[in-house]
């Protein structure tokens, strides 16, 4: 049997979504790429991971969930062994991703990581929600700031930092102004009442459009500490492979 570590790591992420097409949106791969990876595992292990009896959207078999659980248990055992080696090592670099509306929280964390935690280099990138989830679930980001927990899995490193509300702007009914995430989730029939649809993954661009041209859309208010009713949470989530001591140091530093 050939080495299947990469393919198994993709499967472990993919089974958190109900079918292949939904998984492809979140694991950072196209559906054909993901399909080839699943087919390779099936061929190597002589098992069936996808129930292909449904013509449009194939679902996962019980074997797929069992195999994913076995892989994740083995990874957790490996992580435990590695943590014993790495706990006392200085972490030199972090790659952080954030939604644009939460950049203040992210930058404050970067400052604290430099001053209090001892990190020497941080890369901070802004993504829309779909890109943020895909990059995090693919292992490209160590830490993210978001309003929604990616996928259905429970994360070991997750803390709620505050809240943010979405404000409806209705200054011009000729334009629907949406983020790429909002457009992907929008009811297309409801959008038909707008002569024009403006979509951008940049919050600053959407804010400028609504201010200068007008339109109908939602803008997030300033993110604040604490909790509030009818508000989106501000979440900080760390990668499963993040050093536990580093996570503890970061959470302590930003809570001061």
N, C-alpha and C positions, 0 to 999 in steps of 0.2 A: 504493500500500500504506500503510495506516495505521500509526502508531507502535505497536510491539508490545513495548517494552522491559519493561514490567511482566509481561506474559504470558510472555515468553521467560525472565525471571528465575525465574518459578514453574516452568516446564518444566525448567530446568536443575537445580532441586532435586528435582523429582518423579521424574525418570528414575533417580535413585539407589535407587528402590524398585521392586519387581518389577511392580506393577500400580497402577491408579488408586486402588483402595480402600486399599492400603497407603500410597501417597503422601499421601493425604488426611489420614491420622493424624499426619503429620509436618511438613506445610508450613503448618499453621495455617489451613486452609480446609476447608469441608465438601466431601463428594464431589460434590454437584451444582455447587458453585462451581468446583471444579477442573475438572469435566467441561466447563463452559461456557467456561473459559479455553482448554482444549485445543481445543475445537471452533472457537473464534474464530481461533486460529492456523492450524488446518487450512483454514478458510474463506478467510482472507486470503492464505495462501501456496499454496493448492490442493495440499495434500499430505495424507498419512495418517500420523498419529502413534500411533494406537492400533489394534492388531489386534483387532477386535471380533467375530471369528469364534467366540471362546470365549464362551459364553452368560453365565457367571457373573463371570469376572474377566478383563477385557481386558488384554493385555500390550502393551508398547511395541514399535514397529517400529524397524527399523534407521535409518530417516530421523529418528526422534525423537532417537536418540543422536547422529547426525551433526549435527543442528541445534543440539542442546544444546552440543556441543563447539565449534562455530563461535561460538556466543554467548559461551561462557566464555573463549575465546581473545581475542575482541574486548574483553571486560571486563578481562582481565589487561593488555592493551595500554593501555587507558584508565587503569587503576590505576597503571601504571608512570609515565605522564605526570603524573598527579595527585600521586603521591608526591614528585616533584621539587619541586612547589609546596608541599606540606604538611609535609614532613619537619622543617622548622625552626619550625613553628607550634606554639604551646602548646595542648595539649588541655585544654579546660575541664571536660568532663563525660563520665562513663562510666555505662553502664547494665549492671549485673552481675546474673546470675541464678545460683542455686545450689540444690542439693538441701539439705534441712534438716539432714541429718547432716553436711554439709560446711560449715556456716555459719562455723565457727571459721576454717577456711582462707580463706574468702571475706572475713571481717571483717579478718583479718590483712593480706590483700592490699589492702583498702580503706585501712587505716592507712598502709601503705607507699606507696600511691599519693598520699595526701595529703602525707606527710612528704618522700618522696624523689623522686617523679615530677612533682609540681607540679599535679596535678589539683585543681580547685576544687570540683567537685560530683560525688557518686556516688550513684546509686540502686541499692540492693541488694534484690532480690526473691527470695522462696523459692517454688519450684515443685516439683510432683511430676515424675517423670522424663518423662512424656509431654508435659506443658506446657513443661518446660524445653527439650526437643528442638524442639517446634513453634515456640516463640518465637525460639530461636536460628536455626533454619533459615529463618525468615521475616524475619530481619534486625532483630528487635526488641531484641536483646541484643548488647553489644560483647564480653562476656567471660562464660564460664560455668564452674562447678565441678560436675563430674559423675563418675559411675563408669563411664559407657558413652559411647563416641564416637557422636554422632548419625548415623544413616544408614550408608551404605557408603563415602562419599567420604573421601579423605584430606585432613586439614586442615593448612594451611601453618603455623598457629600452634597448636601443641599441646605441652604438657609434662606429664610425670607427676610429681606432687608427693609422693605417698605411697601409703598403702594403708588399707583399711578392711575388716574382716571382718563377716560376717553371723552373728549368734548365734541359734540356734533356741531359742525359748521354748515349753515345753509344760507349762503349769500347769493348764489346764482344757480338756478335749476337747469341751466343749459349744460353744466359740466358735472359729471361724477368724478370725484378725485379719490383714488384708491392706491394703497400699497400693492405690491405684487402678491403678497399673502392674502390681502383682502379680496383682490380680484379673483384669485384662485378659488376662494371660498364663497364668492358672491352668487346670489340668485340671478342668473342671467336674464330672466324675465323681468325682474325688478329694474335691471339696468336699462332695459329697452325704453323706459320713459325719459332717459337722458339723450339729447341729440349727440352729445360728445362724451367720451370716456377718457380721462387722463390717468395714466398709471405710472408710478415711479417708485423705485425702492428707496429713494432718498426722502427722509422726513423733512429736511430743510427745503428741498425742492417743492414738496407738496404744500408745506407751510407758506412758501413764497407765492405759489400759484393761487392758493385760497385767499391770500392777502391782496394780491395785485389784480388777479383776474376774477376771482370769486369761484364758487362752486359748492358742491355738497359732498361732505366727507368728514372723517373723524381725525382729530389731532389729539395726541396724548398731552395731558397737563404735565407740569413739572413733577418729577418723581420725588416723594418725600418719605421720611422715616415714619414707622408706625403702621397702623392698619386703619382701613376705612371701608364702610359698606359700599357695595356696588362699584368696587375698584379692582383693577388688575394688580396682582402682587408683583413686587420686584424680587426676583429670585437670583441668587448666586449659586451656581452649580459647578462642582469640580469633577474632573475626569475620574473614573474608577481607578486609574493607575496613578493618581496624584499621591504623593507622599503624605501619609496621615499626619505627620508632624507639621508639614508645610501647611496643610489645610487648617490645622488647629492654630498655627501661628497667624495665618491670614485672617481667620474669623476673629481672633482676639484683637488683632491690630485695628481692624476696621470698626470694632465695637467700642473702642476707647474714645 
